[in-house]
Amino acid sequence: MRRFLAVLFAAGALAAWPAAQAPARPEAPSVALAAKPCSSGWTHAVIGGEHKCLRRGQFCARRYDRQYHRYDYHCHKYDSRVNRYRLT
């Protein structure tokens, strides 16, 4: 019985060994390569998982306010004329 368990353990270890030694998948393209080009005066940002070009006065999504803060913008100003928030 011990010999059977030892053979079974060795077979399991050998079966798992190639998977453990397989090279890792290549990395996804870096954010810099996939970045959306922004004109001068605009700030490139990743908001809600999407690449955006930000500028004061643009419409913004209030739920992503913390993400806008990373780029020194705020989504606090409510514009009642259009019922939306704007970047400040």
N, C-alpha and C positions, 0 to 999 in steps of 0.2 A: 504494500500500500504506500509506503514511504517513497519507494522508487517511482511509482506512478505519479505521485504528487510532485516529486522533483522534476520529472520529465514534463509534466503539465506546466509547472511554473517556468521552466526553461523555455518551453515553446511559446508561452505567453510573452516572456521577456524578449525573445527574438522577433516575435511578430510586431511588438511595439517599437523596437529599436530603429527600424528605417524611418518610421514616422517622426520619431524624436530627432533624427539626424537630418531630416529634409530641410533644405534651405527655406528661409522665411519668404513670404510673398514679397514681391517688389513693392516699395512704398508708393502710395498715391502721389500724384504730382503735388508739389508744395503749393501753398497758398499764393506765394509770390508768382509762380508760373501761371496760375489760373486766375490771377487778379484781373478785375475789370479796370481798364485804363480810365483815369479821371482827368479832366481838363484842369488847368491851373485854377486855383481858387476853390477847388472842391477837395474833399477829404475822402480817401478810400476807406471803407469800413466793411465789416462783416456783421450784418444785423439779421437776426433770425435765421442764420445759416446761409444767407444770400449775400453776394457782393453788392454793395451800394456806393454811390457817390453822394456825399453829404454836403450841405451848405445851409447857412442860416436862412430861415423862412420857408424851407421845404416842408411838405407834409411829413408827419411821422406817426408811428404807431405807439401809443402810450404804453402798451404792454412790454415794449422793448426799451423802456427808458433807461434801465441800468446798463444796457449794452451801448446806448448812445453816450452815456457818461464816460465810457472808456475812451471816446474820441473827443472829449470836452464839449459835447453838445447836451442839451436838455430838451426833453419833450414834455414841457409843463404848460406851455402857453396854448390856451384854447381859443380858436378863432370861431366866434359864433356866427359869422357870415356864411361859413361853409360847413359848420358843425364838425370840425376836425382840429387836431393838434398840429402845431408848427414847431420846428426846431429853433432854439434860441442859443 
